[in-house]
Amino acid sequence: MIDSIADDEKSKRLQILQERQREIQRASYEKRVGQIYEVMVEGKNEVRGQIIGRTSQNITLNFTAQHGEPEVGSYAKVLVTKSFPNSLVGELVQ
């Protein structure tokens, strides 16, 4: 079967689709700022001094803890303070 769509057109359509998806994700993440989520602790980013966790929606939420750090595999409540294109940032809630 012959492909009736040129490669340039395919690339253009894919770029439009990906940009729209980024806009949707950006808006979705921005709505989460100010909310508290329960996250599963996955590890620590030593360079940034942040703990890495995931929400029940599988969103990466990097956060800081003022007093003690939760153990990997445990759950923690985190207040979202900032959103980025591919993740959220927050602070541990005691």
Secondary structure, DSSP 8 states (H G I E B T S, - for coil): ----S-HHHHHHHHHHHHHHHHHHHHHHHHTTTT-EEEEEEEEEETTTTEEEEE-TT--EEEEE-SS----TT-EEEEEEEEE-SS-EEEEE--
